[in-house]
Amino acid sequence: MNYQQKLLEQAAKQAGSWYRLAKAINVATQNLSAVKNGRRDMPLTWVYDVAVIAGVEPGEALARVRTEQRLQKALTPPKARGVNLPLPLWRAGEAVVSI
């Protein structure tokens, strides 16, 4: 479980249910479910509201979520992101080019 999911779990616990959390941050329950289940990254516009509901420092939460998203993007092979790089630029799971 990553930080985004932990933050959502904590906020849902404070809100009382996933439905109430979705209503509190004014998002569709389907979108919240996609983030909760890891199919989507949490939009940065949600982080402040979710952090306040969860009782976490919003600035720290934003920094951790953004860092986590950037690391995940950097560690995902280019083909999985729909980018076709020449083979020498992607070896052994580590990017040779700086991101």
Order of alpha helices (4+ residues) and beta strands (2+ residues): alpha-alpha-alpha-alpha-alpha-beta-beta
